[in-house]
Amino acid sequence: MEWEVEGLQTVGILLVVCSSLKLMHFLGLIDLSVQDSVEDDFELSTVCHRPESMDKLQEQTKFTKKELQVLYRGFKNECPSGVVNEENFKTIYSQFFPQGDSSMYAHFLFEAFDTNKNGSVSFEDFVFGLSIILRGTINDRLNWAFNLYDLNKDGCITKEEMLDIMKSIYDMMGKYTYPTMQDDAPREHVESFFQKMDRNKDGVVTIEEFIESCKKDENIMQSMQLFDNVI
């Protein structure tokens, strides 16, 4: 990956999708040949949280019954209680980027999946988010990405928020992975982001500006389409 200033938006959007794909791979979604009964996977005797019925989840997401089966088997293996808290999420996520510190980026991603803001991510939370990222419309996916970057959820992205995101990405990738990076590189990326996204130059990026700018960026659109048929 070349960390050019003009590639910031592509890097950010692609990392959202790739990070989720890595999590799916870790949870076992790469194997869809499982023939065991779906209902058996939903019959847990020692869980803190029971997922909703398979049929209901299938109606609420864009996954098939078999895909939900494999997703749940992987989720159950890593999270026997039926939910994952932030610390466990960070531990799982750190295995994807051993060369750096992924804790802050994992925190931001956990916040995006934790839609109920109760400090835990259930299986439903997990598949709802993945359904949007992998099967949602372009607007759905961009809205999800915007929500990730809008750290205080006030409806706009500030330079401070984007700088926190960029620093977390640099930390995650590791300073030894890209030795030519300078300390001020994250701030340069942020300035480029706002130059391109902040259409009315008011110092913040709204959801409308974000979506409009992303749709006009060919690299972003191509990167999102790469995963249309991932499952």
C-alpha positions in Angstrom: 0.0 0.0 0.0 1.4 3.4 -1.0 0.6 6.0 1.6 0.3 8.9 -0.8 -1.6 12.0 0.4 -4.2 11.6 -2.4 -4.9 8.1 -1.4 -6.1 8.9 2.1 -9.8 8.4 1.4 -9.2 5.0 -0.3 -7.0 3.8 2.5 -9.6 4.8 5.1 -12.6 3.2 3.4 -10.6 0.1 2.4 -9.3 -0.4 5.9 -12.9 -0.4 7.3 -13.8 -3.2 4.9 -10.6 -5.2 5.1 -10.6 -5.0 8.9 -14.1 -6.5 8.9 -13.0 -9.2 6.4 -10.1 -10.1 8.6 -12.4 -10.5 11.5 -14.8 -12.6 9.4 -11.8 -14.8 8.3 -10.7 -15.2 11.9 -14.3 -16.3 12.9 -14.4 -19.0 10.2 -16.5 -17.5 7.4 -14.0 -18.7 4.8 -15.6 -22.2 5.0 -19.2 -22.4 3.9 -19.2 -26.2 3.4 -20.5 -26.9 6.9 -23.4 -29.4 6.9 -24.3 -29.5 10.6 -27.7 -28.4 11.8 -28.1 -24.7 12.1 -30.5 -25.1 15.0 -27.8 -27.0 17.0 -25.6 -23.9 16.9 -28.4 -21.8 18.4 -29.1 -24.3 21.2 -26.6 -23.0 23.9 -26.9 -23.9 27.5 -24.3 -21.7 29.1 -24.5 -18.3 27.4 -25.1 -14.8 28.7 -26.8 -13.8 25.5 -28.8 -15.8 23.1 -29.1 -14.6 19.5 -32.4 -14.1 17.8 -33.9 -16.9 15.7 -32.1 -17.7 12.5 -35.1 -16.9 10.4 -35.4 -13.4 11.9 -31.7 -12.7 11.5 -32.0 -13.8 7.8 -34.9 -11.4 7.3 -33.0 -8.5 9.0 -29.7 -9.0 7.2 -28.5 -9.8 3.7 -26.9 -13.1 4.7 -28.1 -16.5 3.7 -29.0 -19.2 6.3 -25.7 -21.0 5.7 -23.6 -17.9 5.9 -25.2 -17.0 9.3 -24.6 -20.6 10.4 -20.9 -20.4 9.8 -20.6 -16.9 11.2 -22.3 -18.0 14.4 -20.1 -21.0 14.8 -17.0 -18.9 14.6 -18.4 -16.2 16.8 -19.4 -18.8 19.4 -15.9 -20.4 19.3 -14.3 -17.1 20.1 -17.0 -15.7 22.3 -18.7 -18.6 24.2 -20.7 -16.1 26.3 -22.5 -14.8 23.2 -21.0 -11.3 23.5 -17.6 -9.8 23.2 -16.4 -6.8 25.2 -13.9 -4.2 24.1 -10.9 -5.7 25.7 -11.6 -9.1 24.1 -12.2 -7.4 20.8 -8.9 -5.7 21.0 -7.1 -9.0 21.9 -8.7 -10.7 18.9 -7.9 -7.8 16.6 -4.3 -7.5 17.7 -3.6 -10.8 16.0 -4.3 -9.2 12.6 -1.6 -6.5 13.0 1.2 -7.9 15.2 3.7 -5.4 13.8 1.9 -2.4 15.3 -0.5 -1.3 18.0 -4.0 -1.8 16.8 -5.7 -1.1 20.2 -6.9 2.4 19.3 -8.2 1.5 15.9 -9.9 -1.6 17.4 -11.5 0.8 19.9 -13.0 2.9 17.1 -14.2 -0.1 15.2 -15.7 -1.6 18.4 -17.6 1.6 19.0 -19.0 1.4 15.4 -20.2 -2.2 16.0 -21.6 -1.5 19.5 -24.7 0.3 18.2 -26.5 -0.1 21.6 -23.6 1.6 23.4 -23.8 -1.0 26.2 -20.1 -1.9 26.1 -20.5 -5.2 24.3 -21.0 -6.6 20.8 -23.5 -9.4 20.4 -23.8 -11.7 17.5 -26.6 -9.6 16.1 -24.6 -6.4 16.4 -21.8 -8.2 14.5 -23.8 -9.5 11.6 -25.9 -6.3 11.3 -22.6 -4.3 10.8 -21.1 -6.9 8.4 -24.3 -7.0 6.4 -24.1 -3.3 5.8 -20.4 -3.3 5.0 -20.5 -6.2 2.6 -24.1 -6.3 1.3 -25.4 -2.8 1.8 -25.8 -0.1 -0.9 -23.0 2.3 -1.6 -24.9 4.9 0.6 -25.3 2.3 3.4 -21.5 1.5 3.4 -20.5 5.1 3.2 -22.9 6.0 6.1 -21.3 3.2 8.2 -17.8 4.5 7.4 -18.8 8.1 8.2 -20.2 6.9 11.6 -16.8 5.3 12.3 -15.0 8.5 11.7 -17.6 10.7 13.5 -16.2 9.8 16.9 -18.6 11.9 19.0 -21.6 11.1 16.8 -22.6 14.8 16.3 -23.2 14.4 12.6 -19.9 15.9 11.3 -16.2 15.0 11.2 -13.7 17.4 12.6 -10.0 17.6 11.9 -9.3 16.5 15.5 -11.5 13.3 15.0 -9.8 12.5 11.6 -6.4 13.0 13.1 -7.2 10.5 15.9 -8.3 8.1 13.2 -5.2 8.6 11.1 -2.9 8.2 14.1 -4.6 5.0 15.1 -4.1 3.7 11.5 -0.4 4.6 11.6 0.0 2.9 15.0 -1.8 -0.2 13.7 0.4 -0.5 10.6 3.5 -0.1 12.7 6.3 2.5 12.3 8.8 -0.2 11.1 6.4 -1.2 8.3 6.7 2.2 6.7 10.1 3.6 7.9 9.9 6.6 5.6 6.8 8.0 7.4 7.3 11.3 9.1 5.7 12.3 12.4 3.6 14.9 10.7 2.3 12.5 8.0 -1.0 11.9 9.7 -1.7 15.6 9.9 -0.8 16.0 6.2 -3.3 13.3 5.4 -6.0 15.0 7.4 -5.4 18.3 5.6 -5.7 16.5 2.3 -8.9 14.9 3.5 -10.5 18.2 4.4 -9.2 19.9 1.2 -11.1 17.3 -0.8 -14.1 16.6 1.4 -14.9 20.0 3.1 -16.8 21.5 0.2 -18.0 24.7 1.8 -14.7 25.2 3.8 -16.4 25.5 7.2 -13.9 23.3 9.0 -16.1 20.2 9.3 -17.2 17.4 6.9 -20.9 16.5 6.9 -22.4 13.2 5.9 -23.6 14.8 2.6 -20.1 16.1 1.8 -18.5 12.8 2.7 -20.9 10.7 0.5 -20.7 13.2 -2.4 -16.9 13.3 -2.4 -16.5 9.5 -2.0 -18.9 8.8 -4.9 -16.8 11.1 -7.1 -13.6 9.2 -6.2 -13.0 6.4 -8.6 -10.5 4.6 -6.3 -12.9 4.6 -3.4 -15.7 3.2 -5.5 -13.5 0.5 -7.0 -12.2 -0.5 -3.5 -15.7 -0.9 -2.2 -16.8 -3.0 -5.2 -13.9 -5.5 -4.7 -15.9 -7.1 -1.9 -19.3 -7.3 -3.4 -19.1 -11.0 -3.9 -16.7 -11.9 -1.1 -19.1 -14.5 0.4 
